[in-house]
Amino acid sequence: MINYYGRLLLSAIYMLLGWTVKAQSYHAINGSPYAGVASMYVNPASTVNSAYKWDLSLFSMQEVMSNTMFTINDGSILNYNNAYSGFTPGIRSRFLHENLDFSLFNFRIKLDNKSAFAFGVRGREFFNSKTRPFYYNDTISSAQSFLHDNTSQPYLQGFGTTNSWGEINLNYSRIIQQSSNSRLSAGITFAYIRGVSGASGNTNHLTYQEGAASNGSNFYTLTGGSVMAEYSNNYDLTSNNYSIAKNAKLFLKNTIPSFNLNFGVEYLFRNYSPYPDEEINSENYDWKIGASILDLGDNYYKRASSSFYTSSPKTTATDTSLITALNQLNYLKSIRDTLSHYFNVMDTLHGNFSIANPTRLTISVDRNLGNHFYINGQLNINFYSTEPSSNLKTREINLLTITPRWETAKWGFYMPIQYNAQGQLWVGGAIKLGPLLIGMHSLDFIKWFKTGTQTYNGGGYIMLNIHPFGKKENDGINCP
């Protein structure tokens, strides 16, 4: 069983990593006056404070992974023919959190000196999973050896939730107060969203006991716990007999619309102006402080008919019988039907289910040090835990990021330092070459391309953003 699920895990991981080529994780441009339309995904009030009248983000992609769940051995992101996966060794709780998003043709324009409008289309995916502590090492080769080595654990437990959606964003920001040395702006982003793919599963408080067979071998019988699995029904509408276009149409047509709300404020100020006639603007501030609440909303999904909850195992639920019965099954419906013979309670889950989007408070402080040097601090406070409850939830990986940077309109060098929500410390790097921004969440990303033992923490991002190539917009306004 370990080897089978190891192969399954390895395939899923490389499918995810294949996307790595936006969540709000472009840490290089945190607080930057040159962030352009991308800034609305961190603070909706910031689009009016851009240094340019307009800009267009042709595309952007970002992926970040925080992982203590698994390692991949004898492989790299480019060479995995001989790779094999396994859980990280030792007795420990394990987690795997991953965020992915991409956007196309996002646009921002200043309507006048006091207001701005932005439009954006992007796709997003969040995956959150965690287990209770269990023991694992590379000598475990079967379910029986796994259960034997974990008899000291009070119970086994874990969960996973994925939430993927597309969204259309409409942003409006406006300067609501201005003096010669300060500026206050506010903004709102309304997002029309459709949940494309949702799924959740958990095992809760699974207990078992060890017994001895007449031939002297050990066997294990489940004595308590429950299992739940559900996913969106658009997966069941596709078929190998249909074309890719028809499958995509069926998949996307059977989704449920919803809404996301984002709002924020941003305050720029300076101690004094060396030039009496120069108003404060997007570039000559001393301090920029912003606060925003992001992703206030839920995605809704139609449950697949094979979604289920089961509990209270029967005495026939032994390791050998369950493994034999489940080993050749590939569909959730057949798994549910098989488990019904080994559990006293089997409930089919009906109707819709919802997954809360990663609602959070983001606070940003940006200090202009002069001579194109800046330092930014950003704090993300998640509103939700992803632990299973009556309501499913997702959350951001970001927690605290400090980003020193040197940048002009055309060039930039960045070194974001992150302490993420999982207690990991990453040192990243990024570079801006004209319209192109390329960055890494952790410099360990370089190791992903070297064959060996991989933990796959970090990730990277890329963005292509164009803006006026002539004179920048002078956004100073007269004092009232």
N, C-alpha and C positions, 0 to 999 in steps of 0.2 A: 504493500500500500504506500509506503514512503517513496519508493522509486517511481510509482505511477504518478503520484501527486507532485513529485519533484520534477518529472518531465512536463507535467501540465503547468507548473509554476514557471519553469524555465521558458516555455513557449509564450506564456502571458507576459513575462518580463520583457522579452525581446520585442514583442509586439508594441509594448509601451515605449521602449527605448527607440524604436524605429521612428517615432514621431519627433524625436528630439532634433531637430534640424535647425497666452499672456496671462491667468491669475495676476495679481498686482505684484510682480516680482522683478521688475526692471530696476533693481536697486541702484544701478549706476546713475539713473537720472532722477532719483528721489530729490524733490525740491528744486530741480533745475528750471531756470526760466526758459530753457530751450527744449523742454520735454514735449511741448506742443500738445497734440490731441491725446497722447497717451496719459497725460496728467489727469484727465477726467476720471480714470479708473482708480486713482488714489485719492483725489479730492475734487469733487465737481466744481468747487469754487475757483480752481486754479486756472481754468482755460482762459479767463479774461486777463490773467497776469502773464501770458506768454509774451516773449520778446518780438514775435512776428505777427503780422496782420492775419495770416492764414498759414496752414500747413496741411499736408496730406501724408498719412502713413500708408504706403502702398501695401505693406504686409508686416506682420510681426508674429513670432512664435516663441513660446517659453515653456520649459518643463523643469520641474524640481521634484526630487525624490528624497525622502527622509526614511532611512531603512536600518533596522536592526533585525529584521525577520530572517533574512537569507543571505547566503553568499553564492556566487557562481565561481566555480573552480575551473582552471585550465581553459579560460575563455576571455574574450574581450568583446567590445561592441561591434567590432569588425570581423572577429574570428571566433565562432562559437560551434564549429562542427564537432569538436571533442569536449565541449563544455558540459558540466553537470552541476546541478544545484543541490543545496542542502540548507537546513536551518542553521543559524549561527550556533556554535557549540556552547555547552554549559547549561546551568540552571538560571533562567532569566525570563522576564517578560519580554515579548517581542512586538514590534510595530512596523508597519509599512504605510507611509502616507505619501501621496503623489498628487501633484497639481499639473494640469496641462491646459494651455489655451493658445489660440491663434486668432488673428484678425486680418481683414482685408479692406482696403480703401476706407479707412477712417479719416474724417475730414473735420477741420475746425476753422472758423473765421470770426474775426472781430466785426460785430455789426456796427459799432461806433467806438468812441473812446471809453465808453462805460460798460459795454456788454459784449458777450461772445456767444456763439452757438457752435455746437459740435455734434457730429453724427458718427456712429460706429457700429460695425457688425463684427461679431466674434463668436467663436465656439469655445466652450469650457468643459473641463472634466475634473472632478475631485474623487479621489479614492482614499478612504481611511480604514485602517484595520489594526487590531491589537489582540494579543493573547495574554492570558495569565501566565505566570512562570511555569515552565516545564523543562525537563532535562533532555538534551540531545547531544550526541557526538557522532563522529563518522563511522563508528562501529555498529550503529543501529541500522539494521538492514531489513526489518520486517515490522509489521504492526505489533506482533507479540513481543519482540525485543523492546520496542518503544513503550508499550504498556508495562512491561516488567521493570524497566528503568525508571518509571514514573509512579510506582506504587506508593512512594512517600508523599506525593502531592495530594492535597485534600480533595481536589477536583480539577478537571480540565475545562477551560472556557476560552472562547475567542469570538470575534465578530469581524465583519467586513461590510462596508457600504460604499457604493459608487453612485455618482450623480453627474450626469452629463447633459448639457443643454446648449442651445443656440440663442443668441439674443441680439436685438436691435436697440441701440442706445440713442436717446435724444437728450442732449445736455444744454442747459442755459445757465450762464453765470453773469453776475453784474456787480460793479463797484457800487457799494451803498454809502460809503463815506470816504472822502479824500481831503487831506490837507497837504501842505507842502512837504511834510516829513512822515506821513503815514497814509495807509490805504487799507480799507476793509472791504472784502468782497464776499459774496455768498453765491452758492450754486446748487443746482439740483440736476440729477440725471435720472430719467425715467427709462426703464428697460422693459420692452416686450420680450418675453422669453417663452420657449417651448422645450419641455423636458424630452430629450431624445432617448436617453437610456438611463434607467434606474434599476438598482438591484441591491438586495441586502440579505445577509445570512448570519446566523449566530448559533453557537452551541453554548448552552448555559448550564453550569453546575453539573457537568457530566461526572458521575462517580462509577466505579467498578470494583469488583473483588477478584482476587486470584484464587484459582482452584487447581487441583491436581487430578489428571486423568488416570485411568487404570494402567496405562502404559508408562506412567511416570512423568509425562510431559505436562506443562502448565497450560491452563486456559483461563480466559478472563470473561466475566459476565457483567454487563451493564446493570447497575443497581439504582440509578436515578439520573435526572437531568432532562433537558429538552433540546430540540433542534428546530430552527425556523429558517425558511428560505422563501424569497419572493423576488420577482423581477418583472419588468414591464412587458406587456403582451405583444409589443410590436416585433419582438424576436420570433414569436411563433407564427407570424404572418409571412415570413420570408421562406423561400424554397430554393433548393439547388436546381430545380427545373425552370426557374425564372431567370431572366436576364439581370445583370447588375443594375440597370436603370429601373426595371420594374421593382426589384427588391428595395432599392433606395426609396422609390416613390411610396411603396407600401409602408416602409419603416417610418418615414417622416410624416406621412399623412395621418397615421394613428398616434398622434401625440396630443397633449393637452396644453393649451396656452395658459400663461400666468404672467405675473408682473414682478419686477424688482424695483426697489427705490433706493437711491443714493443721494445724500445731501451733505453739504459741508460749508465751512467758513475758512477764510484765509486772511491773515493780517500781516502787512508789510510795514516796517518803520525803520527810521534811521535817527541817529542822534542829532545830526545837523547836515546841512548841505554846504560844500565848499564853494558852490556857485549859487548865489542867491536866487537867480531866475530859473534854476533847474528844479522841476517838480520831481517828486519820487516816482519811479517807474519800475518796470519789471526787472531791471538789472542793477540799479544803484541803491538798493536797500542794504541795510546792515543786518536785519533779522527778518525772517519770514516764518510765521507760525501758523499752522493749519490743523484743523480737526474735522473729521468726517465720520459718518456712519454709512457703511457700505453693505450691499447685498441683503437688503431687508426684504425677504420674500421666500417663497417655497416653490419647488417644482412638484407637479402632480403627474402620476402615472397610473395607467390601467393595469391591474394585476393580471399576470398570466394565470390561466386556469389551473396550472399545476403548482402554484404557490401553496405552501403548507406550514403548519405548526404541529409538532408531535412531541409527546412527553410520556413519562411513566413506562419505562422499558419492561418487557416481559422477561421471564426467566430464560426464554429461548434466545435472547439477544446476547450471544457470545461472540467473541472476536472472530472465530473461524467461520461461523454461520453467516455473520454480517459481511465479512470480506468476500466469501464465496458468492453471496447473493449480489453484492454491489460491484464486484470487480469489472464486469462487462457492461455496465449500464452507462449510457451517455446522455440521457435526457432526464430532466428534473421530474417529469411525470412518472417515469418508470422507477426512479429513486423513491418518490413519494409512495407509490403503490407497493414497492418492496418493503419499505420501512413500516408500513401499516401492519405487516405480519409480525413485527417485533416490538411494537409499542402499543400500549393500551389506549392511548388517546391519539387520534389523528384528525386534525381539523383542516379542511381546505379553506384557504383565505380568499375572500371575494372582494369585489369593488375596487376602489382606487386606494392608492397610498401616496403619501407625500414625503418629501425629503427637504428639510430646511437648508437653504443656501448658507454659505459661510458668513453670516452676519458678524460684524466686528466694528470696533471703534479704532480709527487710525489717527494718531497724533504725530505731526511732523514739525521739527524745528530746524531751520536752515540758517547758517551763519555765513555771511559774505566776508571773507578775510582780506579781500583786495587782491589785485594783480591776477585775477581769474582763479583764485583759490577759494574753495568753499568746504564746509563740513556740514553734513546733514545727519540728524538723528531721527529715526522713525520707530514708533511703538505701535504694534498691532495687538489689540485685546479682543480675543474671540469671545463672543457672547455664549457660545454653546460648547459643551463637551460632545464628543462623538460616541460615548458609551451608549449601548442599546437601551432604549426606553420605549414608551408608548409612541414617541415621535422620533423619527430618524433625522439625523443632522449631519452636516459636513462642516469642516473648518479649515482655515488657512494654516500653513506651516509657519509663516512669518511671526516673529515676536519682536525682537529688538535688532535694529540694523543701524550701524554707524558707517557713513560713507564719506571719506575724504575724496575730494575731486579737484582736478584742474581742468577747466573747460572754457572754450570760446564757442562762438556759433558754429564753427567748422570742425574743431578738434576737441578731443577730451580724453582724459585718463582717469580711471576710477578704481578704488579699492574698497568695495563694501565688505564690512565685517559683520557677520550675523550670529546672533545667539537665538536659535529658533525655538519653537514651542515644544520641541522634544528634548531640549537641553543640549543640543549639539552646537558646537562653535565652528563656523566656516569662515574662511578668508577667501574672498573672490577677487575677480579682476574684470575690467572691461575697457574697451577702447572705442572711441567715436572717430570715424574717418569720413568727414563730410556728412552725407545723409545716412551712412551706415553705422549702426551700433551693434557690437558683438560683445557678449559678456558670459562669464561663468559664475555660478553661485558659489562654487568651491573650486579652488585650483586643483584639488584632487581629481577633478573632471578629466584631467590629462591622463590619469591612470586607466580610465575606461577603455583607452585604445591600446593598452599594453596587456598581452596575454598573461593571465595569472589568476589569483584569487581576488574577486571583485565584490565590493559591498554596495556599489552604486548609490552613493550619497551625493547630493548636489544636483547639478544639471546646468543648463545654459539657456541663453536667449539671443535673439537676433531681431533687429527692427530696421526697416528702410523707410525713412521719413524725409520728405522734401518740403521746402519752404521757399519764400522769395529769395532770390540770389543777389538782389540788389540791396538797397538801403533798408535797414530794419524799420519797423513801425515805431514811431515815437508815441508811446502810450501815456505820456504825462498829460494831465488835464488841469485846467485852471482851478485854483482854489475857489470855493464858493464865497 
